[in-house]
Amino acid sequence: MNFSTEVFLENLAPTSPFPFLLPIERAEGLYLYEPGGKRYMDLISGIGVSSLGHRHPEVVSAIKEQLDKHLHVMVYGEYIQHSSNALAELLTSLLPEPLNCAYFVNSGTEANEAALKLAKRVTGRTEIVSFRKSYHGSTHGSLSVSGNEVKKAAFRPLLPDVRFLRFNEPEDLSQITHRTAAVIAETIQGDAGVRIPDVAFLKALRKRCDETGAQLILDEIQCGMGRTGTLFAFQQFGIVPDILTLAKAFGGGLPIGTFISSREKMHTLSHDPMLGHITTFGGSPVCCASALATLRIISQSGLLADVERKGRLIESLLVHPHIKAIRRIGLLFAVDFDSAERVNRIVQHAKEMGVITYWFLSHPYSFRIAPPLTITDDEIHEACRIILKAIEKS
């Protein structure tokens, strides 16, 4: 097996000067294992992906069953395939009207790109409204509507006609007008450090979009699929978006995203021009099989009923004078400290002691915790004990 650090650093393109550099041979449940056997508790679920833990047996079984039938057979939207049919049927049955039509893509950023296109197609407008400190992906369109200017400056020019408002500030919503094609918002701002809006704000946002005809896109790529204690985070705010985007945990460990809207709106992508959005690998039968098994487990197994209790348990255990604040919804945490340097030391100490936490791109004074929904109480106690030791060493 090739776990060469030199190959990793020389032959794989980097994303930062300071990668974690953990050699991972296998993963199971909450745990990642090095070739030598050392194990790590994955308290971030691979950044929100492995919400059922790694290699959940029912998900693995569904993948193997599909592998024995066929892999890719055609580009998205041409052939009738069981796994994509069954996934679309179950997904839309769990969503309120009019979210009754899904388009499967390859990733979260593609889901957001396509959602922006759909909003422009439906409205015939060009302006897009987003929010400061938001994160919607790294491709050009998604980056254009993300609120971190430091991450954007080197890649301009980006999409024109994008306006940024302050998140959770109702007075800014008057800037949404009849020129606005779409307002895109994370239901819970993840990369900004788990920023949870007021119910009144999201209801006012929904009302303003109704008044102006702007399409409301809710990005639940990080906060969806049970992470907040309900299958979809928007269910806690009494609103329904015009377009919903999902990815990360949606695939159960395989790459898949989706954007969902009404059948009427989605059909506009099929004409004038035909193939208004197209993807070769979107709706991969293997990825859809994995997503279907994942969605069944999260929605039908009773896991959701315990998410909030587990979140409260973690919060009750993480008590230390160095902690300045904890923001949490369900099993999504941001833990604040006095400096980015302290956060970095805590993350590194925790890693050395066998617990994986991680930073936020746009809020360096916090580290994130987002464990699998399947984490046990005993695992919670052990992980929190180690995190407190890491904080003490910082």
MONORLIN-V39038 format. One record per residue. N is the residue number from 1. RES is the residue in three letters. NEAR is the number of other C-alpha atoms within 8 Angstrom. D_CENTER is the distance of its C-alpha to the mean C-alpha in whole Angstrom. Layout:
n:N res:RES near:NEAR d_center:D_CENTER
n:N res:RES near:NEAR d_center:D_CENTER
This chain:
n:1 res:MET near:2 d_center:31
n:2 res:ASN near:3 d_center:30
n:3 res:PHE near:6 d_center:28
n:4 res:SER near:6 d_center:30
n:5 res:THR near:7 d_center:29
n:6 res:GLU near:6 d_center:31
n:7 res:VAL near:8 d_center:29
n:8 res:PHE near:9 d_center:26
n:9 res:LEU near:9 d_center:27
n:10 res:GLU near:7 d_center:29
n:11 res:ASN near:6 d_center:28
n:12 res:LEU near:7 d_center:24
n:13 res:ALA near:6 d_center:23
n:14 res:PRO near:6 d_center:22
n:15 res:THR near:5 d_center:19
n:16 res:SER near:5 d_center:20
n:17 res:PRO near:5 d_center:24
n:18 res:PHE near:4 d_center:23
n:19 res:PRO near:6 d_center:21
n:20 res:PHE near:4 d_center:21
n:21 res:LEU near:5 d_center:23
n:22 res:LEU near:5 d_center:23
n:23 res:PRO near:7 d_center:24
n:24 res:ILE near:9 d_center:23
n:25 res:GLU near:8 d_center:25
n:26 res:ARG near:7 d_center:23
n:27 res:ALA near:11 d_center:21
n:28 res:GLU near:10 d_center:21
n:29 res:GLY near:9 d_center:19
n:30 res:LEU near:14 d_center:19
n:31 res:TYR near:11 d_center:21
n:32 res:LEU near:13 d_center:21
n:33 res:TYR near:13 d_center:24
n:34 res:GLU near:12 d_center:26
n:35 res:PRO near:8 d_center:29
n:36 res:GLY near:5 d_center:31
n:37 res:GLY near:6 d_center:30
n:38 res:LYS near:8 d_center:28
n:39 res:ARG near:9 d_center:25
n:40 res:TYR near:11 d_center:22
n:41 res:MET near:11 d_center:20
n:42 res:ASP near:13 d_center:16
n:43 res:LEU near:13 d_center:15
n:44 res:ILE near:14 d_center:12
n:45 res:SER near:14 d_center:11
n:46 res:GLY near:7 d_center:11
n:47 res:ILE near:7 d_center:8
n:48 res:GLY near:12 d_center:6
n:49 res:VAL near:12 d_center:7
n:50 res:SER near:14 d_center:11
n:51 res:SER near:13 d_center:11
n:52 res:LEU near:12 d_center:14
n:53 res:GLY near:14 d_center:15
n:54 res:HIS near:11 d_center:17
n:55 res:ARG near:10 d_center:19
n:56 res:HIS near:10 d_center:19
n:57 res:PRO near:6 d_center:22
n:58 res:GLU near:7 d_center:22
n:59 res:VAL near:12 d_center:19
n:60 res:VAL near:10 d_center:21
n:61 res:SER near:8 d_center:24
n:62 res:ALA near:11 d_center:22
n:63 res:ILE near:12 d_center:22
n:64 res:LYS near:8 d_center:25
n:65 res:GLU near:8 d_center:27
n:66 res:GLN near:12 d_center:25
n:67 res:LEU near:9 d_center:26
n:68 res:ASP near:6 d_center:30
n:69 res:LYS near:6 d_center:30
n:70 res:HIS near:8 d_center:28
n:71 res:LEU near:9 d_center:26
n:72 res:HIS near:8 d_center:25
n:73 res:VAL near:5 d_center:28
n:74 res:MET near:7 d_center:27
n:75 res:VAL near:10 d_center:25
n:76 res:TYR near:13 d_center:22
n:77 res:GLY near:4 d_center:24
n:78 res:GLU near:6 d_center:28
n:79 res:TYR near:6 d_center:28
n:80 res:ILE near:5 d_center:28
n:81 res:GLN near:7 d_center:26
n:82 res:HIS near:7 d_center:26
n:83 res:SER near:11 d_center:22
n:84 res:SER near:12 d_center:21
n:85 res:ASN near:9 d_center:23
n:86 res:ALA near:9 d_center:22
n:87 res:LEU near:12 d_center:18
n:88 res:ALA near:10 d_center:19
n:89 res:GLU near:8 d_center:22
n:90 res:LEU near:9 d_center:20
n:91 res:LEU near:9 d_center:17
n:92 res:THR near:12 d_center:19
n:93 res:SER near:8 d_center:21
n:94 res:LEU near:6 d_center:18
n:95 res:LEU near:8 d_center:18
n:96 res:PRO near:9 d_center:20
n:97 res:GLU near:6 d_center:22
n:98 res:PRO near:8 d_center:22
n:99 res:LEU near:15 d_center:19
n:100 res:ASN near:13 d_center:21
n:101 res:CYS near:11 d_center:20
n:102 res:ALA near:11 d_center:17
n:103 res:TYR near:8 d_center:17
n:104 res:PHE near:11 d_center:15
n:105 res:VAL near:14 d_center:14
n:106 res:ASN near:13 d_center:13
n:107 res:SER near:12 d_center:10
n:108 res:GLY near:16 d_center:7
n:109 res:THR near:11 d_center:10
n:110 res:GLU near:11 d_center:12
n:111 res:ALA near:16 d_center:11
n:112 res:ASN near:14 d_center:11
n:113 res:GLU near:10 d_center:15
n:114 res:ALA near:10 d_center:16
n:115 res:ALA near:12 d_center:15
n:116 res:LEU near:9 d_center:17
n:117 res:LYS near:8 d_center:20
n:118 res:LEU near:12 d_center:20
n:119 res:ALA near:12 d_center:21
n:120 res:LYS near:12 d_center:23
n:121 res:ARG near:10 d_center:25
n:122 res:VAL near:8 d_center:25
n:123 res:THR near:10 d_center:26
n:124 res:GLY near:7 d_center:28
n:125 res:ARG near:9 d_center:27
n:126 res:THR near:9 d_center:26
n:127 res:GLU near:11 d_center:25
n:128 res:ILE near:13 d_center:21
n:129 res:VAL near:14 d_center:20
n:130 res:SER near:15 d_center:17
n:131 res:PHE near:14 d_center:17
n:132 res:ARG near:11 d_center:18
n:133 res:LYS near:11 d_center:15
n:134 res:SER near:16 d_center:12
n:135 res:TYR near:14 d_center:10
n:136 res:HIS near:13 d_center:9
n:137 res:GLY near:10 d_center:10
n:138 res:SER near:7 d_center:13
n:139 res:THR near:8 d_center:15
n:140 res:HIS near:8 d_center:18
n:141 res:GLY near:9 d_center:17
n:142 res:SER near:13 d_center:14
n:143 res:LEU near:13 d_center:15
n:144 res:SER near:10 d_center:18
n:145 res:VAL near:15 d_center:16
n:146 res:SER near:14 d_center:14
n:147 res:GLY near:11 d_center:16
n:148 res:ASN near:11 d_center:17
n:149 res:GLU near:6 d_center:20
n:150 res:VAL near:5 d_center:21
n:151 res:LYS near:6 d_center:18
n:152 res:LYS near:10 d_center:20
n:153 res:ALA near:7 d_center:24
n:154 res:ALA near:5 d_center:24
n:155 res:PHE near:6 d_center:23
n:156 res:ARG near:6 d_center:25
n:157 res:PRO near:4 d_center:26
n:158 res:LEU near:9 d_center:23
n:159 res:LEU near:8 d_center:23
n:160 res:PRO near:4 d_center:25
n:161 res:ASP near:7 d_center:25
n:162 res:VAL near:11 d_center:22
n:163 res:ARG near:8 d_center:23
n:164 res:PHE near:9 d_center:21
n:165 res:LEU near:10 d_center:21
n:166 res:ARG near:8 d_center:21
n:167 res:PHE near:7 d_center:18
n:168 res:ASN near:8 d_center:20
n:169 res:GLU near:8 d_center:23
n:170 res:PRO near:8 d_center:25
n:171 res:GLU near:5 d_center:28
n:172 res:ASP near:8 d_center:26
n:173 res:LEU near:11 d_center:25
n:174 res:SER near:7 d_center:28
n:175 res:GLN near:5 d_center:27
n:176 res:ILE near:13 d_center:25
n:177 res:THR near:8 d_center:28
n:178 res:HIS near:8 d_center:30
n:179 res:ARG near:8 d_center:29
n:180 res:THR near:15 d_center:25
n:181 res:ALA near:16 d_center:23
n:182 res:ALA near:14 d_center:20
n:183 res:VAL near:14 d_center:18
n:184 res:ILE near:13 d_center:14
n:185 res:ALA near:12 d_center:13
n:186 res:GLU near:12 d_center:9
n:187 res:THR near:12 d_center:11
n:188 res:ILE near:11 d_center:10
n:189 res:GLN near:14 d_center:10
n:190 res:GLY near:12 d_center:8
n:191 res:ASP near:12 d_center:10
n:192 res:ALA near:13 d_center:13
n:193 res:GLY near:14 d_center:13
n:194 res:VAL near:13 d_center:12
n:195 res:ARG near:9 d_center:14
n:196 res:ILE near:8 d_center:15
n:197 res:PRO near:10 d_center:17
n:198 res:ASP near:7 d_center:20
n:199 res:VAL near:8 d_center:21
n:200 res:ALA near:6 d_center:23
n:201 res:PHE near:11 d_center:21
n:202 res:LEU near:12 d_center:19
n:203 res:LYS near:11 d_center:22
n:204 res:ALA near:10 d_center:24
n:205 res:LEU near:10 d_center:21
n:206 res:ARG near:12 d_center:21
n:207 res:LYS near:8 d_center:25
n:208 res:ARG near:11 d_center:25
n:209 res:CYS near:13 d_center:23
n:210 res:ASP near:8 d_center:26
n:211 res:GLU near:7 d_center:29
n:212 res:THR near:10 d_center:28
n:213 res:GLY near:10 d_center:27
n:214 res:ALA near:16 d_center:23
n:215 res:GLN near:13 d_center:20
n:216 res:LEU near:13 d_center:18
n:217 res:ILE near:14 d_center:14
n:218 res:LEU near:12 d_center:11
n:219 res:ASP near:14 d_center:8
n:220 res:GLU near:15 d_center:6
n:221 res:ILE near:11 d_center:3
n:222 res:GLN near:12 d_center:2
n:223 res:CYS near:14 d_center:6
n:224 res:GLY near:13 d_center:7
n:225 res:MET near:11 d_center:9
n:226 res:GLY near:14 d_center:11
n:227 res:ARG near:17 d_center:9
n:228 res:THR near:15 d_center:12
n:229 res:GLY near:14 d_center:15
n:230 res:THR near:11 d_center:14
n:231 res:LEU near:13 d_center:13
n:232 res:PHE near:11 d_center:11
n:233 res:ALA near:16 d_center:11
n:234 res:PHE near:9 d_center:14
n:235 res:GLN near:10 d_center:16
n:236 res:GLN near:6 d_center:17
n:237 res:PHE near:9 d_center:18
n:238 res:GLY near:8 d_center:21
n:239 res:ILE near:9 d_center:19
n:240 res:VAL near:8 d_center:18
n:241 res:PRO near:10 d_center:17
n:242 res:ASP near:11 d_center:18
n:243 res:ILE near:14 d_center:15
n:244 res:LEU near:13 d_center:12
n:245 res:THR near:17 d_center:9
n:246 res:LEU near:15 d_center:7
n:247 res:ALA near:16 d_center:6
n:248 res:LYS near:17 d_center:5
n:249 res:ALA near:14 d_center:7
n:250 res:PHE near:13 d_center:9
n:251 res:GLY near:16 d_center:11
n:252 res:GLY near:15 d_center:12
n:253 res:GLY near:11 d_center:12
n:254 res:LEU near:8 d_center:13
n:255 res:PRO near:10 d_center:12
n:256 res:ILE near:19 d_center:11
n:257 res:GLY near:17 d_center:10
n:258 res:THR near:15 d_center:11
n:259 res:PHE near:16 d_center:13
n:260 res:ILE near:12 d_center:15
n:261 res:SER near:14 d_center:18
n:262 res:SER near:13 d_center:22
n:263 res:ARG near:10 d_center:24
n:264 res:GLU near:6 d_center:26
n:265 res:LYS near:10 d_center:24
n:266 res:MET near:11 d_center:22
n:267 res:HIS near:8 d_center:26
n:268 res:THR near:12 d_center:26
n:269 res:LEU near:14 d_center:25
n:270 res:SER near:11 d_center:27
n:271 res:HIS near:9 d_center:30
n:272 res:ASP near:7 d_center:32
n:273 res:PRO near:7 d_center:30
n:274 res:MET near:7 d_center:30
n:275 res:LEU near:8 d_center:27
n:276 res:GLY near:10 d_center:25
n:277 res:HIS near:7 d_center:22
n:278 res:ILE near:6 d_center:22
n:279 res:THR near:8 d_center:20
n:280 res:THR near:7 d_center:22
n:281 res:PHE near:10 d_center:20
n:282 res:GLY near:11 d_center:18
n:283 res:GLY near:13 d_center:18
n:284 res:SER near:12 d_center:19
n:285 res:PRO near:14 d_center:21
n:286 res:VAL near:11 d_center:20
n:287 res:CYS near:13 d_center:16
n:288 res:CYS near:14 d_center:17
n:289 res:ALA near:14 d_center:19
n:290 res:SER near:16 d_center:17
n:291 res:ALA near:14 d_center:14
n:292 res:LEU near:12 d_center:17
n:293 res:ALA near:12 d_center:18
n:294 res:THR near:13 d_center:15
n:295 res:LEU near:11 d_center:15
n:296 res:ARG near:9 d_center:18
n:297 res:ILE near:9 d_center:18
n:298 res:ILE near:14 d_center:15
n:299 res:SER near:10 d_center:17
n:300 res:GLN near:7 d_center:21
n:301 res:SER near:8 d_center:21
n:302 res:GLY near:8 d_center:21
n:303 res:LEU near:12 d_center:18
n:304 res:LEU near:13 d_center:17
n:305 res:ALA near:7 d_center:20
n:306 res:ASP near:9 d_center:20
n:307 res:VAL near:15 d_center:17
n:308 res:GLU near:12 d_center:18
n:309 res:ARG near:7 d_center:21
n:310 res:LYS near:11 d_center:20
n:311 res:GLY near:13 d_center:18
n:312 res:ARG near:9 d_center:21
n:313 res:LEU near:9 d_center:23
n:314 res:ILE near:11 d_center:21
n:315 res:GLU near:9 d_center:22
n:316 res:SER near:7 d_center:25
n:317 res:LEU near:8 d_center:26
n:318 res:LEU near:8 d_center:24
n:319 res:VAL near:8 d_center:27
n:320 res:HIS near:7 d_center:29
n:321 res:PRO near:5 d_center:31
n:322 res:HIS near:7 d_center:29
n:323 res:ILE near:11 d_center:25
n:324 res:LYS near:9 d_center:26
n:325 res:ALA near:7 d_center:23
n:326 res:ILE near:10 d_center:20
n:327 res:ARG near:10 d_center:17
n:328 res:ARG near:10 d_center:16
n:329 res:ILE near:11 d_center:14
n:330 res:GLY near:12 d_center:14
n:331 res:LEU near:16 d_center:13
n:332 res:LEU near:15 d_center:11
n:333 res:PHE near:13 d_center:14
n:334 res:ALA near:13 d_center:15
n:335 res:VAL near:13 d_center:19
n:336 res:ASP near:11 d_center:21
n:337 res:PHE near:13 d_center:24
n:338 res:ASP near:9 d_center:27
n:339 res:SER near:8 d_center:26
n:340 res:ALA near:10 d_center:23
n:341 res:GLU near:6 d_center:26
n:342 res:ARG near:10 d_center:26
n:343 res:VAL near:14 d_center:22
n:344 res:ASN near:9 d_center:23
n:345 res:ARG near:10 d_center:26
n:346 res:ILE near:13 d_center:24
n:347 res:VAL near:14 d_center:21
n:348 res:GLN near:8 d_center:24
n:349 res:HIS near:11 d_center:26
n:350 res:ALA near:15 d_center:24
n:351 res:LYS near:11 d_center:23
n:352 res:GLU near:7 d_center:27
n:353 res:MET near:8 d_center:27
n:354 res:GLY near:10 d_center:24
n:355 res:VAL near:14 d_center:21
n:356 res:ILE near:12 d_center:18
n:357 res:THR near:13 d_center:16
n:358 res:TYR near:9 d_center:15
n:359 res:TRP near:12 d_center:15
n:360 res:PHE near:12 d_center:13
n:361 res:LEU near:7 d_center:14
n:362 res:SER near:9 d_center:15
n:363 res:HIS near:10 d_center:17
n:364 res:PRO near:11 d_center:19
n:365 res:TYR near:10 d_center:21
n:366 res:SER near:14 d_center:18
n:367 res:PHE near:14 d_center:16
n:368 res:ARG near:14 d_center:13
n:369 res:ILE near:13 d_center:14
n:370 res:ALA near:13 d_center:11
n:371 res:PRO near:14 d_center:13
n:372 res:PRO near:13 d_center:13
n:373 res:LEU near:13 d_center:14
n:374 res:THR near:8 d_center:18
n:375 res:ILE near:10 d_center:19
n:376 res:THR near:6 d_center:22
n:377 res:ASP near:7 d_center:24
n:378 res:ASP near:6 d_center:26
n:379 res:GLU near:8 d_center:23
n:380 res:ILE near:11 d_center:22
n:381 res:HIS near:10 d_center:26
n:382 res:GLU near:8 d_center:26
n:383 res:ALA near:11 d_center:23
n:384 res:CYS near:11 d_center:24
n:385 res:ARG near:8 d_center:27
n:386 res:ILE near:11 d_center:26
n:387 res:ILE near:11 d_center:24
n:388 res:LEU near:11 d_center:27
n:389 res:LYS near:9 d_center:29
n:390 res:ALA near:14 d_center:27
n:391 res:ILE near:10 d_center:27
n:392 res:GLU near:6 d_center:31
n:393 res:LYS near:7 d_center:31
n:394 res:SER near:8 d_center:29
